[in-house]
Amino acid sequence: MGVTVTNYIEAYYTGDAARMEQALHPHYLKHRIHRNRPMREQTGQELVQAVRNGGGTDLPQAQRTEKVTVLDVAGDVASAKLVTPGWVDYMTLSKVNGDWKILSVVQRIDD
């Protein structure tokens, strides 16, 4: 499962839309929470398109770091935490045909 989360963030950093798409569940949805802005939602299709358009490729190499922590696994459902220099993602993952896919993300963005 940690590999799926690593693929997700590394796809974002490198602009690899195909790799991102492989990490996402068909019903993926992200809620982006900023400190001083309204909450925004992002679908899997929107995220893949953003990655296709460059994603996080404009981030300096020093900011392309991540720490992945598996929080819990219960059968075919799991939760994980992804920490980067600019945000924290709390993720729910689900197994699809034996592979872990990211179903939902709540992202806290450091403004």
BALOBA-1460 file (C-alpha; in Angstrom, 3 decimals):
// residues 111
<rec num="1" residu="m" x="0.000" y="0.000" z="0.000"/>
<rec num="2" residu="g" x="2.865" y="2.388" z="0.723"/>
<rec num="3" residu="v" x="4.020" y="1.829" z="-2.859"/>
<rec num="4" residu="t" x="0.687" y="3.209" z="-4.133"/>
<rec num="5" residu="v" x="1.078" y="6.376" z="-2.061"/>
<rec num="6" residu="t" x="4.700" y="6.747" z="-3.199"/>
<rec num="7" residu="n" x="3.625" y="6.310" z="-6.832"/>
<rec num="8" residu="y" x="0.957" y="8.995" z="-6.296"/>
<rec num="9" residu="i" x="3.325" y="11.655" z="-4.972"/>
<rec num="10" residu="e" x="6.204" y="10.819" z="-7.306"/>
<rec num="11" residu="a" x="3.810" y="10.956" z="-10.287"/>
<rec num="12" residu="y" x="2.788" y="14.427" z="-9.126"/>
<rec num="13" residu="y" x="6.391" y="15.584" z="-8.755"/>
<rec num="14" residu="t" x="7.418" y="14.249" z="-12.185"/>
<rec num="15" residu="g" x="4.265" y="15.010" z="-14.198"/>
<rec num="16" residu="d" x="3.618" y="11.310" z="-14.921"/>
<rec num="17" residu="a" x="-0.140" y="11.219" z="-15.576"/>
<rec num="18" residu="a" x="-0.218" y="7.487" z="-16.410"/>
<rec num="19" residu="r" x="1.475" y="6.617" z="-13.106"/>
<rec num="20" residu="m" x="-0.960" y="8.888" z="-11.240"/>
<rec num="21" residu="e" x="-3.946" y="7.293" z="-12.919"/>
<rec num="22" residu="q" x="-2.725" y="3.837" z="-11.858"/>
<rec num="23" residu="a" x="-2.670" y="4.937" z="-8.202"/>
<rec num="24" residu="l" x="-6.236" y="6.290" z="-8.144"/>
<rec num="25" residu="h" x="-9.501" y="4.487" z="-7.447"/>
<rec num="26" residu="p" x="-12.199" y="5.145" z="-10.102"/>
<rec num="27" residu="h" x="-14.220" y="7.056" z="-7.444"/>
<rec num="28" residu="y" x="-11.270" y="9.159" z="-6.180"/>
<rec num="29" residu="l" x="-12.113" y="12.501" z="-4.580"/>
<rec num="30" residu="k" x="-9.850" y="14.988" z="-2.800"/>
<rec num="31" residu="h" x="-10.933" y="17.715" z="-0.377"/>
<rec num="32" residu="r" x="-8.340" y="20.509" z="-0.243"/>
<rec num="33" residu="i" x="-8.373" y="22.536" z="2.960"/>
<rec num="34" residu="h" x="-6.497" y="25.846" z="3.054"/>
<rec num="35" residu="r" x="-6.208" y="27.876" z="6.207"/>
<rec num="36" residu="n" x="-7.615" y="31.111" z="4.736"/>
<rec num="37" residu="r" x="-9.565" y="29.936" z="1.682"/>
<rec num="38" residu="p" x="-12.751" y="27.952" z="1.026"/>
<rec num="39" residu="m" x="-12.499" y="24.159" z="0.798"/>
<rec num="40" residu="r" x="-12.142" y="22.841" z="-2.762"/>
<rec num="41" residu="e" x="-12.763" y="19.413" z="-4.238"/>
<rec num="42" residu="q" x="-10.760" y="17.680" z="-6.955"/>
<rec num="43" residu="t" x="-11.813" y="14.559" z="-8.846"/>
<rec num="44" residu="g" x="-9.448" y="11.917" z="-10.115"/>
<rec num="45" residu="q" x="-9.891" y="13.149" z="-13.699"/>
<rec num="46" residu="e" x="-9.048" y="16.704" z="-12.629"/>
<rec num="47" residu="l" x="-5.948" y="15.514" z="-10.775"/>
<rec num="48" residu="v" x="-4.718" y="13.408" z="-13.701"/>
<rec num="49" residu="q" x="-5.199" y="16.418" z="-16.006"/>
<rec num="50" residu="a" x="-3.301" y="18.666" z="-13.586"/>
<rec num="51" residu="v" x="-0.441" y="16.161" z="-13.532"/>
<rec num="52" residu="r" x="-0.546" y="15.922" z="-17.325"/>
<rec num="53" residu="n" x="-0.182" y="19.739" z="-17.353"/>
<rec num="54" residu="g" x="2.958" y="19.566" z="-15.217"/>
<rec num="55" residu="g" x="1.704" y="18.840" z="-11.691"/>
<rec num="56" residu="g" x="4.432" y="19.566" z="-9.194"/>
<rec num="57" residu="t" x="7.245" y="19.633" z="-11.739"/>
<rec num="58" residu="d" x="7.770" y="23.329" z="-10.971"/>
<rec num="59" residu="l" x="8.610" y="22.578" z="-7.332"/>
<rec num="60" residu="p" x="12.312" y="22.877" z="-6.498"/>
<rec num="61" residu="q" x="13.985" y="19.476" z="-6.080"/>
<rec num="62" residu="a" x="14.587" y="20.188" z="-2.366"/>
<rec num="63" residu="q" x="10.798" y="20.430" z="-1.830"/>
<rec num="64" residu="r" x="10.062" y="17.116" z="-3.565"/>
<rec num="65" residu="t" x="10.238" y="15.020" z="-0.441"/>
<rec num="66" residu="e" x="7.677" y="12.826" z="1.232"/>
<rec num="67" residu="k" x="7.086" y="10.723" z="4.294"/>
<rec num="68" residu="v" x="4.473" y="7.977" z="4.032"/>
<rec num="69" residu="t" x="2.952" y="6.419" z="7.154"/>
<rec num="70" residu="v" x="0.465" y="3.542" z="7.051"/>
<rec num="71" residu="l" x="-2.039" y="4.335" z="9.793"/>
<rec num="72" residu="d" x="-4.307" y="1.287" z="9.666"/>
<rec num="73" residu="v" x="-5.254" y="-1.699" z="7.514"/>
<rec num="74" residu="a" x="-8.573" y="-3.524" z="7.873"/>
<rec num="75" residu="g" x="-8.954" y="-6.153" z="5.178"/>
<rec num="76" residu="d" x="-9.297" y="-4.369" z="1.866"/>
<rec num="77" residu="v" x="-9.473" y="-0.838" z="3.328"/>
<rec num="78" residu="a" x="-6.566" y="1.165" z="4.712"/>
<rec num="79" residu="s" x="-5.562" y="4.647" z="5.786"/>
<rec num="80" residu="a" x="-2.265" y="6.431" z="5.260"/>
<rec num="81" residu="k" x="-0.674" y="9.797" z="5.887"/>
<rec num="82" residu="l" x="1.545" y="11.568" z="3.362"/>
<rec num="83" residu="v" x="3.641" y="14.496" z="4.591"/>
<rec num="84" residu="t" x="5.394" y="16.862" z="2.165"/>
<rec num="85" residu="p" x="6.987" y="20.276" z="2.787"/>
<rec num="86" residu="g" x="3.823" y="22.085" z="1.626"/>
<rec num="87" residu="w" x="0.903" y="19.880" z="2.639"/>
<rec num="88" residu="v" x="-0.336" y="16.802" z="4.479"/>
<rec num="89" residu="d" x="-2.639" y="14.234" z="2.861"/>
<rec num="90" residu="y" x="-4.810" y="11.890" z="4.905"/>
<rec num="91" residu="m" x="-5.781" y="9.047" z="2.574"/>
<rec num="92" residu="t" x="-8.258" y="6.210" z="2.423"/>
<rec num="93" residu="l" x="-7.228" y="3.323" z="0.176"/>
<rec num="94" residu="s" x="-9.185" y="0.356" z="-1.105"/>
<rec num="95" residu="k" x="-8.107" y="-2.832" z="-2.831"/>
<rec num="96" residu="v" x="-9.328" y="-3.188" z="-6.413"/>
<rec num="97" residu="n" x="-8.566" y="-6.525" z="-8.107"/>
<rec num="98" residu="g" x="-5.789" y="-7.126" z="-5.573"/>
<rec num="99" residu="d" x="-4.150" y="-3.695" z="-5.990"/>
<rec num="100" residu="w" x="-4.297" y="-0.781" z="-3.538"/>
<rec num="101" residu="k" x="-5.930" y="2.355" z="-4.987"/>
<rec num="102" residu="i" x="-6.354" y="5.769" z="-3.376"/>
<rec num="103" residu="l" x="-10.074" y="6.335" z="-2.859"/>
<rec num="104" residu="s" x="-10.122" y="9.647" z="-1.023"/>
<rec num="105" residu="v" x="-7.808" y="12.343" z="0.277"/>
<rec num="106" residu="v" x="-8.260" y="15.152" z="2.761"/>
<rec num="107" residu="q" x="-5.398" y="17.560" z="2.125"/>
<rec num="108" residu="r" x="-4.309" y="20.267" z="4.557"/>
<rec num="109" residu="i" x="-2.299" y="22.863" z="2.686"/>
<rec num="110" residu="d" x="0.207" y="25.079" z="4.484"/>
<rec num="111" residu="d" x="-0.538" y="28.590" z="3.264"/>
